[in-house]
Amino acid sequence: MATMLGIRLASVSKAANLLQDAHLIRYQRGQVTILDRAGLEQAACECYRLINTELDRLLV
């Protein structure tokens, strides 16, 4: 994931641990399981909603 995002592995681990502590995801050995999608979407920046809305518009 770090390679795909172009960031350090430590940054991915830190973010994943924060999301895991909030019970939004489970993260172990590079595998991510989403536990609370609505909560995860709410924790995301507004760009997620903008991109998701645009994707929905383009696929209709």
PQR file of N, CA, C, O and H, with PARSE charges and radii, in Angstrom:
ATOM      1  N   MET A   1       0.821  -1.178   0.000 -0.4000 1.5000
ATOM      2  CA  MET A   1       0.000   0.000   0.000 -0.0000 2.0000
ATOM      3  C   MET A   1       0.872   1.251   0.000  0.5500 1.7000
ATOM      4  O   MET A   1       0.564   2.229  -0.682 -0.5500 1.4000
ATOM      5  N   ALA A   2       1.954   1.219   0.763 -0.4000 1.5000
ATOM      6  CA  ALA A   2       2.846   2.382   0.810 -0.0000 2.0000
ATOM      7  C   ALA A   2       3.410   2.686  -0.574  0.5500 1.7000
ATOM      8  O   ALA A   2       3.501   3.849  -0.968 -0.5500 1.4000
ATOM      9  H   ALA A   2       2.205   0.425   1.317  0.4000 1.0000
ATOM     10  N   THR A   3       3.783   1.655  -1.304 -0.4000 1.5000
ATOM     11  CA  THR A   3       4.323   1.849  -2.654 -0.0000 2.0000
ATOM     12  C   THR A   3       3.268   2.455  -3.567  0.5500 1.7000
ATOM     13  O   THR A   3       3.556   3.373  -4.335 -0.5500 1.4000
ATOM     14  H   THR A   3       3.708   0.710  -0.985  0.4000 1.0000
ATOM     15  N   MET A   4       2.048   1.942  -3.484 -0.4000 1.5000
ATOM     16  CA  MET A   4       0.959   2.464  -4.324 -0.0000 2.0000
ATOM     17  C   MET A   4       0.691   3.930  -4.035  0.5500 1.7000
ATOM     18  O   MET A   4       0.372   4.695  -4.944 -0.5500 1.4000
ATOM     19  H   MET A   4       1.813   1.197  -2.860  0.4000 1.0000
ATOM     20  N   LEU A   5       0.819   4.328  -2.773 -0.4000 1.5000
ATOM     21  CA  LEU A   5       0.558   5.713  -2.387 -0.0000 2.0000
ATOM     22  C   LEU A   5       1.785   6.604  -2.484  0.5500 1.7000
ATOM     23  O   LEU A   5       1.680   7.829  -2.427 -0.5500 1.4000
ATOM     24  H   LEU A   5       1.078   3.706  -2.034  0.4000 1.0000
ATOM     25  N   GLY A   6       2.950   5.981  -2.629 -0.4000 1.5000
ATOM     26  CA  GLY A   6       4.187   6.749  -2.718 -0.0000 2.0000
ATOM     27  C   GLY A   6       4.597   7.355  -1.390  0.5500 1.7000
ATOM     28  O   GLY A   6       5.167   8.445  -1.343 -0.5500 1.4000
ATOM     29  H   GLY A   6       3.035   4.986  -2.675  0.4000 1.0000
ATOM     30  N   ILE A   7       4.301   6.636  -0.302 -0.4000 1.5000
ATOM     31  CA  ILE A   7       4.656   7.118   1.024 -0.0000 2.0000
ATOM     32  C   ILE A   7       5.417   6.038   1.790  0.5500 1.7000
ATOM     33  O   ILE A   7       5.517   4.900   1.332 -0.5500 1.4000
ATOM     34  H   ILE A   7       3.837   5.751  -0.340  0.4000 1.0000
ATOM     35  N   ARG A   8       5.949   6.397   2.951 -0.4000 1.5000
ATOM     36  CA  ARG A   8       6.713   5.445   3.752 -0.0000 2.0000
ATOM     37  C   ARG A   8       5.789   4.438   4.432  0.5500 1.7000
ATOM     38  O   ARG A   8       4.656   4.764   4.786 -0.5500 1.4000
ATOM     39  H   ARG A   8       5.868   7.321   3.323  0.4000 1.0000
ATOM     40  N   LEU A   9       6.273   3.233   4.608 -0.4000 1.5000
ATOM     41  CA  LEU A   9       5.525   2.180   5.282 -0.0000 2.0000
ATOM     42  C   LEU A   9       5.124   2.615   6.689  0.5500 1.7000
ATOM     43  O   LEU A   9       4.029   2.299   7.155 -0.5500 1.4000
ATOM     44  H   LEU A   9       7.194   2.968   4.320  0.4000 1.0000
ATOM     45  N   ALA A  10       6.007   3.335   7.357 -0.4000 1.5000
ATOM     46  CA  ALA A  10       5.698   3.807   8.713 -0.0000 2.0000
ATOM     47  C   ALA A  10       4.450   4.691   8.722  0.5500 1.7000
ATOM     48  O   ALA A  10       3.675   4.657   9.678 -0.5500 1.4000
ATOM     49  H   ALA A  10       6.896   3.592   6.979  0.4000 1.0000
ATOM     50  N   SER A  11       4.254   5.475   7.673 -0.4000 1.5000
ATOM     51  CA  SER A  11       3.075   6.339   7.585 -0.0000 2.0000
ATOM     52  C   SER A  11       1.805   5.515   7.427  0.5500 1.7000
ATOM     53  O   SER A  11       0.780   5.823   8.035 -0.5500 1.4000
ATOM     54  H   SER A  11       4.884   5.502   6.897  0.4000 1.0000
ATOM     55  N   VAL A  12       1.874   4.471   6.614 -0.4000 1.5000
ATOM     56  CA  VAL A  12       0.723   3.581   6.433 -0.0000 2.0000
ATOM     57  C   VAL A  12       0.408   2.887   7.753  0.5500 1.7000
ATOM     58  O   VAL A  12      -0.753   2.809   8.154 -0.5500 1.4000
ATOM     59  H   VAL A  12       2.707   4.220   6.120  0.4000 1.0000
ATOM     60  N   SER A  13       1.427   2.388   8.420 -0.4000 1.5000
ATOM     61  CA  SER A  13       1.221   1.696   9.697 -0.0000 2.0000
ATOM     62  C   SER A  13       0.605   2.623  10.732  0.5500 1.7000
ATOM     63  O   SER A  13      -0.295   2.215  11.466 -0.5500 1.4000
ATOM     64  H   SER A  13       2.370   2.451   8.094  0.4000 1.0000
ATOM     65  N   LYS A  14       1.072   3.856  10.803 -0.4000 1.5000
ATOM     66  CA  LYS A  14       0.543   4.813  11.770 -0.0000 2.0000
ATOM     67  C   LYS A  14      -0.935   5.099  11.493  0.5500 1.7000
ATOM     68  O   LYS A  14      -1.755   5.082  12.411 -0.5500 1.4000
ATOM     69  H   LYS A  14       1.803   4.187  10.207  0.4000 1.0000
ATOM     70  N   ALA A  15      -1.272   5.362  10.228 -0.4000 1.5000
ATOM     71  CA  ALA A  15      -2.664   5.633   9.862 -0.0000 2.0000
ATOM     72  C   ALA A  15      -3.540   4.410  10.115  0.5500 1.7000
ATOM     73  O   ALA A  15      -4.645   4.532  10.643 -0.5500 1.4000
ATOM     74  H   ALA A  15      -0.606   5.376   9.482  0.4000 1.0000
ATOM     75  N   ALA A  16      -3.049   3.239   9.742 -0.4000 1.5000
ATOM     76  CA  ALA A  16      -3.809   2.004   9.946 -0.0000 2.0000
ATOM     77  C   ALA A  16      -4.045   1.745  11.426  0.5500 1.7000
ATOM     78  O   ALA A  16      -5.129   1.310  11.815 -0.5500 1.4000
ATOM     79  H   ALA A  16      -2.151   3.140   9.314  0.4000 1.0000
ATOM     80  N   ASN A  17      -3.049   2.007  12.249 -0.4000 1.5000
ATOM     81  CA  ASN A  17      -3.210   1.819  13.692 -0.0000 2.0000
ATOM     82  C   ASN A  17      -4.244   2.779  14.273  0.5500 1.7000
ATOM     83  O   ASN A  17      -5.015   2.396  15.153 -0.5500 1.4000
ATOM     84  H   ASN A  17      -2.168   2.361  11.933  0.4000 1.0000
ATOM     85  N   LEU A  18      -4.270   4.006  13.800 -0.4000 1.5000
ATOM     86  CA  LEU A  18      -5.270   4.970  14.266 -0.0000 2.0000
ATOM     87  C   LEU A  18      -6.674   4.515  13.884  0.5500 1.7000
ATOM     88  O   LEU A  18      -7.600   4.592  14.692 -0.5500 1.4000
ATOM     89  H   LEU A  18      -3.643   4.318  13.085  0.4000 1.0000
ATOM     90  N   LEU A  19      -6.828   4.042  12.651 -0.4000 1.5000
ATOM     91  CA  LEU A  19      -8.133   3.566  12.202 -0.0000 2.0000
ATOM     92  C   LEU A  19      -8.540   2.290  12.926  0.5500 1.7000
ATOM     93  O   LEU A  19      -9.721   2.071  13.195 -0.5500 1.4000
ATOM     94  H   LEU A  19      -6.076   3.980  11.995  0.4000 1.0000
ATOM     95  N   GLN A  20      -7.570   1.459  13.235 -0.4000 1.5000
ATOM     96  CA  GLN A  20      -7.853   0.231  13.976 -0.0000 2.0000
ATOM     97  C   GLN A  20      -8.254   0.558  15.416  0.5500 1.7000
ATOM     98  O   GLN A  20      -9.179  -0.051  15.954 -0.5500 1.4000
ATOM     99  H   GLN A  20      -6.611   1.637  13.015  0.4000 1.0000
ATOM    100  N   ASP A  21      -7.568   1.509  16.035 -0.4000 1.5000
ATOM    101  CA  ASP A  21      -7.909   1.927  17.402 -0.0000 2.0000
ATOM    102  C   ASP A  21      -9.328   2.501  17.468  0.5500 1.7000
ATOM    103  O   ASP A  21      -9.991   2.416  18.502 -0.5500 1.4000
ATOM    104  H   ASP A  21      -6.817   2.003  15.598  0.4000 1.0000
ATOM    105  N   ALA A  22      -9.786   3.082  16.361 -0.4000 1.5000
ATOM    106  CA  ALA A  22     -11.139   3.635  16.286 -0.0000 2.0000
ATOM    107  C   ALA A  22     -12.163   2.568  15.893  0.5500 1.7000
ATOM    108  O   ALA A  22     -13.343   2.871  15.722 -0.5500 1.4000
ATOM    109  H   ALA A  22      -9.248   3.151  15.521  0.4000 1.0000
ATOM    110  N   HIS A  23     -11.708   1.317  15.751 -0.4000 1.5000
ATOM    111  CA  HIS A  23     -12.558   0.175  15.389 -0.0000 2.0000
ATOM    112  C   HIS A  23     -13.212   0.335  14.016  0.5500 1.7000
ATOM    113  O   HIS A  23     -14.324  -0.140  13.787 -0.5500 1.4000
ATOM    114  H   HIS A  23     -10.749   1.070  15.891  0.4000 1.0000
ATOM    115  N   LEU A  24     -12.502   1.013  13.107 -0.4000 1.5000
ATOM    116  CA  LEU A  24     -13.000   1.192  11.749 -0.0000 2.0000
ATOM    117  C   LEU A  24     -12.475   0.108  10.816  0.5500 1.7000
ATOM    118  O   LEU A  24     -13.151  -0.289   9.868 -0.5500 1.4000
ATOM    119  H   LEU A  24     -11.599   1.399  13.294  0.4000 1.0000
ATOM    120  N   ILE A  25     -11.252  -0.371  11.097 -0.4000 1.5000
ATOM    121  CA  ILE A  25     -10.641  -1.421  10.287 -0.0000 2.0000
ATOM    122  C   ILE A  25      -9.933  -2.417  11.202  0.5500 1.7000
ATOM    123  O   ILE A  25      -9.694  -2.150  12.380 -0.5500 1.4000
ATOM    124  H   ILE A  25     -10.703  -0.049  11.868  0.4000 1.0000
ATOM    125  N   ARG A  26      -9.607  -3.568  10.627 -0.4000 1.5000
ATOM    126  CA  ARG A  26      -8.675  -4.503  11.256 -0.0000 2.0000
ATOM    127  C   ARG A  26      -7.496  -4.583  10.299  0.5500 1.7000
ATOM    128  O   ARG A  26      -7.687  -4.767   9.096 -0.5500 1.4000
ATOM    129  H   ARG A  26      -9.801  -3.785   9.671  0.4000 1.0000
ATOM    130  N   TYR A  27      -6.293  -4.448  10.813 -0.4000 1.5000
ATOM    131  CA  TYR A  27      -5.088  -4.391   9.990 -0.0000 2.0000
ATOM    132  C   TYR A  27      -4.038  -5.297  10.587  0.5500 1.7000
ATOM    133  O   TYR A  27      -3.592  -5.088  11.715 -0.5500 1.4000
ATOM    134  H   TYR A  27      -6.138  -4.299  11.789  0.4000 1.0000
ATOM    135  N   GLN A  28      -3.637  -6.324   9.816 -0.4000 1.5000
ATOM    136  CA  GLN A  28      -2.543  -7.157  10.274 -0.0000 2.0000
ATOM    137  C   GLN A  28      -1.845  -7.769   9.071  0.5500 1.7000
ATOM    138  O   GLN A  28      -2.474  -8.258   8.133 -0.5500 1.4000
ATOM    139  H   GLN A  28      -4.000  -6.495   8.900  0.4000 1.0000
ATOM    140  N   ARG A  29      -0.526  -7.722   9.135 -0.4000 1.5000
ATOM    141  CA  ARG A  29       0.325  -8.274   8.085 -0.0000 2.0000
ATOM    142  C   ARG A  29      -0.077  -7.824   6.684  0.5500 1.7000
ATOM    143  O   ARG A  29      -0.111  -8.616   5.743 -0.5500 1.4000
ATOM    144  H   ARG A  29      -0.015  -7.325   9.897  0.4000 1.0000
ATOM    145  N   GLY A  30      -0.377  -6.545   6.572 -0.4000 1.5000
ATOM    146  CA  GLY A  30      -0.691  -5.974   5.271 -0.0000 2.0000
ATOM    147  C   GLY A  30      -2.093  -6.252   4.783  0.5500 1.7000
ATOM    148  O   GLY A  30      -2.445  -5.831   3.681 -0.5500 1.4000
ATOM    149  H   GLY A  30      -0.350  -5.902   7.336  0.4000 1.0000
ATOM    150  N   GLN A  31      -2.911  -6.948   5.562 -0.4000 1.5000
ATOM    151  CA  GLN A  31      -4.289  -7.232   5.170 -0.0000 2.0000
ATOM    152  C   GLN A  31      -5.225  -6.296   5.921  0.5500 1.7000
ATOM    153  O   GLN A  31      -5.144  -6.172   7.143 -0.5500 1.4000
ATOM    154  H   GLN A  31      -2.624  -7.290   6.457  0.4000 1.0000
ATOM    155  N   VAL A  32      -6.112  -5.640   5.185 -0.4000 1.5000
ATOM    156  CA  VAL A  32      -7.043  -4.686   5.772 -0.0000 2.0000
ATOM    157  C   VAL A  32      -8.458  -5.232   5.647  0.5500 1.7000
ATOM    158  O   VAL A  32      -8.887  -5.627   4.563 -0.5500 1.4000
ATOM    159  H   VAL A  32      -6.179  -5.741   4.193  0.4000 1.0000
ATOM    160  N   THR A  33      -9.180  -5.250   6.764 -0.4000 1.5000
ATOM    161  CA  THR A  33     -10.590  -5.625   6.767 -0.0000 2.0000
ATOM    162  C   THR A  33     -11.376  -4.425   7.276  0.5500 1.7000
ATOM    163  O   THR A  33     -11.100  -3.911   8.360 -0.5500 1.4000
ATOM    164  H   THR A  33      -8.831  -4.929   7.645  0.4000 1.0000
ATOM    165  N   ILE A  34     -12.345  -3.982   6.500 -0.4000 1.5000
ATOM    166  CA  ILE A  34     -13.167  -2.843   6.891 -0.0000 2.0000
ATOM    167  C   ILE A  34     -14.246  -3.344   7.846  0.5500 1.7000
ATOM    168  O   ILE A  34     -15.020  -4.240   7.507 -0.5500 1.4000
ATOM    169  H   ILE A  34     -12.569  -4.399   5.619  0.4000 1.0000
ATOM    170  N   LEU A  35     -14.290  -2.764   9.033 -0.4000 1.5000
ATOM    171  CA  LEU A  35     -15.265  -3.142  10.050 -0.0000 2.0000
ATOM    172  C   LEU A  35     -16.464  -2.205  10.085  0.5500 1.7000
ATOM    173  O   LEU A  35     -17.575  -2.628  10.403 -0.5500 1.4000
ATOM    174  H   LEU A  35     -13.661  -2.037   9.309  0.4000 1.0000
ATOM    175  N   ASP A  36     -16.245  -0.936   9.758 -0.4000 1.5000
ATOM    176  CA  ASP A  36     -17.296   0.078   9.835 -0.0000 2.0000
ATOM    177  C   ASP A  36     -17.135   1.033   8.657  0.5500 1.7000
ATOM    178  O   ASP A  36     -16.455   2.054   8.755 -0.5500 1.4000
ATOM    179  H   ASP A  36     -15.342  -0.592   9.500  0.4000 1.0000
ATOM    180  N   ARG A  37     -17.773   0.683   7.545 -0.4000 1.5000
ATOM    181  CA  ARG A  37     -17.610   1.496   6.330 -0.0000 2.0000
ATOM    182  C   ARG A  37     -18.140   2.920   6.516  0.5500 1.7000
ATOM    183  O   ARG A  37     -17.496   3.884   6.101 -0.5500 1.4000
ATOM    184  H   ARG A  37     -18.326  -0.146   7.466  0.4000 1.0000
ATOM    185  N   ALA A  38     -19.312   3.049   7.137 -0.4000 1.5000
ATOM    186  CA  ALA A  38     -19.884   4.387   7.337 -0.0000 2.0000
ATOM    187  C   ALA A  38     -18.951   5.240   8.203  0.5500 1.7000
ATOM    188  O   ALA A  38     -18.736   6.418   7.915 -0.5500 1.4000
ATOM    189  H   ALA A  38     -19.835   2.266   7.474  0.4000 1.0000
ATOM    190  N   GLY A  39     -18.408   4.653   9.245 -0.4000 1.5000
ATOM    191  CA  GLY A  39     -17.481   5.372  10.101 -0.0000 2.0000
ATOM    192  C   GLY A  39     -16.202   5.740   9.375  0.5500 1.7000
ATOM    193  O   GLY A  39     -15.656   6.824   9.576 -0.5500 1.4000
ATOM    194  H   GLY A  39     -18.582   3.696   9.479  0.4000 1.0000
ATOM    195  N   LEU A  40     -15.723   4.833   8.528 -0.4000 1.5000
ATOM    196  CA  LEU A  40     -14.516   5.087   7.750 -0.0000 2.0000
ATOM    197  C   LEU A  40     -14.746   6.219   6.761  0.5500 1.7000
ATOM    198  O   LEU A  40     -13.886   7.084   6.592 -0.5500 1.4000
ATOM    199  H   LEU A  40     -16.167   3.951   8.364  0.4000 1.0000
ATOM    200  N   GLU A  41     -15.906   6.217   6.106 -0.4000 1.5000
ATOM    201  CA  GLU A  41     -16.236   7.304   5.179 -0.0000 2.0000
ATOM    202  C   GLU A  41     -16.340   8.632   5.916  0.5500 1.7000
ATOM    203  O   GLU A  41     -15.917   9.668   5.403 -0.5500 1.4000
ATOM    204  H   GLU A  41     -16.604   5.514   6.243  0.4000 1.0000
ATOM    205  N   GLN A  42     -16.899   8.598   7.112 -0.4000 1.5000
ATOM    206  CA  GLN A  42     -17.027   9.832   7.894 -0.0000 2.0000
ATOM    207  C   GLN A  42     -15.660  10.355   8.339  0.5500 1.7000
ATOM    208  O   GLN A  42     -15.462  11.565   8.453 -0.5500 1.4000
ATOM    209  H   GLN A  42     -17.243   7.757   7.529  0.4000 1.0000
ATOM    210  N   ALA A  43     -14.729   9.449   8.586 -0.4000 1.5000
ATOM    211  CA  ALA A  43     -13.382   9.845   9.008 -0.0000 2.0000
ATOM    212  C   ALA A  43     -12.544  10.372   7.844  0.5500 1.7000
ATOM    213  O   ALA A  43     -11.547  11.063   8.056 -0.5500 1.4000
ATOM    214  H   ALA A  43     -14.890   8.466   8.493  0.4000 1.0000
ATOM    215  N   ALA A  44     -12.950  10.044   6.612 -0.4000 1.5000
ATOM    216  CA  ALA A  44     -12.195  10.460   5.423 -0.0000 2.0000
ATOM    217  C   ALA A  44     -12.391  11.957   5.166  0.5500 1.7000
ATOM    218  O   ALA A  44     -13.355  12.567   5.627 -0.5500 1.4000
ATOM    219  H   ALA A  44     -13.760   9.483   6.440  0.4000 1.0000
ATOM    220  N   CYS A  45     -11.457  12.515   4.427 -0.4000 1.5000
ATOM    221  CA  CYS A  45     -11.594  13.924   4.056 -0.0000 2.0000
ATOM    222  C   CYS A  45     -12.735  14.084   3.045  0.5500 1.7000
ATOM    223  O   CYS A  45     -13.240  13.102   2.501 -0.5500 1.4000
ATOM    224  H   CYS A  45     -10.674  12.019   4.052  0.4000 1.0000
ATOM    225  N   GLU A  46     -13.126  15.329   2.807 -0.4000 1.5000
ATOM    226  CA  GLU A  46     -14.229  15.588   1.883 -0.0000 2.0000
ATOM    227  C   GLU A  46     -13.930  15.136   0.460  0.5500 1.7000
ATOM    228  O   GLU A  46     -14.855  14.954  -0.332 -0.5500 1.4000
ATOM    229  H   GLU A  46     -12.715  16.126   3.249  0.4000 1.0000
ATOM    230  N   CYS A  47     -12.654  14.951   0.119 -0.4000 1.5000
ATOM    231  CA  CYS A  47     -12.303  14.525  -1.229 -0.0000 2.0000
ATOM    232  C   CYS A  47     -12.866  13.129  -1.535  0.5500 1.7000
ATOM    233  O   CYS A  47     -13.162  12.828  -2.691 -0.5500 1.4000
ATOM    234  H   CYS A  47     -11.903  15.100   0.762  0.4000 1.0000
ATOM    235  N   TYR A  48     -13.017  12.277  -0.517 -0.4000 1.5000
ATOM    236  CA  TYR A  48     -13.591  10.951  -0.748 -0.0000 2.0000
ATOM    237  C   TYR A  48     -15.005  11.082  -1.303  0.5500 1.7000
ATOM    238  O   TYR A  48     -15.352  10.438  -2.293 -0.5500 1.4000
ATOM    239  H   TYR A  48     -12.776  12.521   0.423  0.4000 1.0000
ATOM    240  N   ARG A  49     -15.811  11.911  -0.666 -0.4000 1.5000
ATOM    241  CA  ARG A  49     -17.193  12.081  -1.117 -0.0000 2.0000
ATOM    242  C   ARG A  49     -17.252  12.689  -2.508  0.5500 1.7000
ATOM    243  O   ARG A  49     -18.086  12.294  -3.323 -0.5500 1.4000
ATOM    244  H   ARG A  49     -15.529  12.434   0.138  0.4000 1.0000
ATOM    245  N   LEU A  50     -16.380  13.641  -2.787 -0.4000 1.5000
ATOM    246  CA  LEU A  50     -16.362  14.259  -4.114 -0.0000 2.0000
ATOM    247  C   LEU A  50     -15.985  13.240  -5.188  0.5500 1.7000
ATOM    248  O   LEU A  50     -16.622  13.182  -6.240 -0.5500 1.4000
ATOM    249  H   LEU A  50     -15.702  13.962  -2.125  0.4000 1.0000
ATOM    250  N   ILE A  51     -14.968  12.447  -4.930 -0.4000 1.5000
ATOM    251  CA  ILE A  51     -14.530  11.444  -5.896 -0.0000 2.0000
ATOM    252  C   ILE A  51     -15.598  10.375  -6.072  0.5500 1.7000
ATOM    253  O   ILE A  51     -15.873   9.952  -7.195 -0.5500 1.4000
ATOM    254  H   ILE A  51     -14.450  12.494  -4.075  0.4000 1.0000
ATOM    255  N   ASN A  52     -16.196   9.937  -4.982 -0.4000 1.5000
ATOM    256  CA  ASN A  52     -17.225   8.906  -5.048 -0.0000 2.0000
ATOM    257  C   ASN A  52     -18.447   9.394  -5.829  0.5500 1.7000
ATOM    258  O   ASN A  52     -19.012   8.653  -6.633 -0.5500 1.4000
ATOM    259  H   ASN A  52     -15.972  10.281  -4.070  0.4000 1.0000
ATOM    260  N   THR A  53     -18.845  10.627  -5.590 -0.4000 1.5000
ATOM    261  CA  THR A  53     -19.979  11.214  -6.314 -0.0000 2.0000
ATOM    262  C   THR A  53     -19.671  11.310  -7.806  0.5500 1.7000
ATOM    263  O   THR A  53     -20.519  10.985  -8.637 -0.5500 1.4000
ATOM    264  H   THR A  53     -18.386  11.229  -4.936  0.4000 1.0000
ATOM    265  N   GLU A  54     -18.478  11.749  -8.143 -0.4000 1.5000
ATOM    266  CA  GLU A  54     -18.085  11.868  -9.547 -0.0000 2.0000
ATOM    267  C   GLU A  54     -18.017  10.496 -10.216  0.5500 1.7000
ATOM    268  O   GLU A  54     -18.445  10.345 -11.361 -0.5500 1.4000
ATOM    269  H   GLU A  54     -17.789  12.013  -7.467  0.4000 1.0000
ATOM    270  N   LEU A  55     -17.493   9.513  -9.525 -0.4000 1.5000
ATOM    271  CA  LEU A  55     -17.424   8.155 -10.064 -0.0000 2.0000
ATOM    272  C   LEU A  55     -18.829   7.619 -10.329  0.5500 1.7000
ATOM    273  O   LEU A  55     -19.077   7.032 -11.382 -0.5500 1.4000
ATOM    274  H   LEU A  55     -17.145   9.635  -8.595  0.4000 1.0000
ATOM    275  N   ASP A  56     -19.750   7.815  -9.383 -0.4000 1.5000
ATOM    276  CA  ASP A  56     -21.124   7.392  -9.581 -0.0000 2.0000
ATOM    277  C   ASP A  56     -21.740   8.074 -10.797  0.5500 1.7000
ATOM    278  O   ASP A  56     -22.459   7.443 -11.573 -0.5500 1.4000
ATOM    279  H   ASP A  56     -19.549   8.293  -8.528  0.4000 1.0000
ATOM    280  N   ARG A  57     -21.457   9.357 -10.959 -0.4000 1.5000
ATOM    281  CA  ARG A  57     -22.013  10.113 -12.100 -0.0000 2.0000
ATOM    282  C   ARG A  57     -21.479   9.563 -13.421  0.5500 1.7000
ATOM    283  O   ARG A  57     -22.222   9.444 -14.394 -0.5500 1.4000
ATOM    284  H   ARG A  57     -20.874   9.869 -10.329  0.4000 1.0000
ATOM    285  N   LEU A  58     -20.188   9.230 -13.452 -0.4000 1.5000
ATOM    286  CA  LEU A  58     -19.578   8.742 -14.683 -0.0000 2.0000
ATOM    287  C   LEU A  58     -20.016   7.335 -15.046  0.5500 1.7000
ATOM    288  O   LEU A  58     -20.041   6.979 -16.224 -0.5500 1.4000
ATOM    289  H   LEU A  58     -19.584   9.328 -12.661  0.4000 1.0000
ATOM    290  N   LEU A  59     -20.358   6.541 -14.062 -0.4000 1.5000
ATOM    291  CA  LEU A  59     -20.722   5.141 -14.323 -0.0000 2.0000
ATOM    292  C   LEU A  59     -22.201   4.936 -14.614  0.5500 1.7000
ATOM    293  O   LEU A  59     -22.621   3.828 -14.948 -0.5500 1.4000
ATOM    294  H   LEU A  59     -20.338   6.831 -13.105  0.4000 1.0000
ATOM    295  N   VAL A  60     -22.995   6.000 -14.490 -0.4000 1.5000
ATOM    296  CA  VAL A  60     -24.443   5.882 -14.752 -0.0000 2.0000
ATOM    297  C   VAL A  60     -24.720   6.061 -16.217  0.5500 1.7000
ATOM    298  O   VAL A  60     -25.874   5.997 -16.639 -0.5500 1.4000
ATOM    299  H   VAL A  60     -22.653   6.900 -14.219  0.4000 1.0000
TER
END
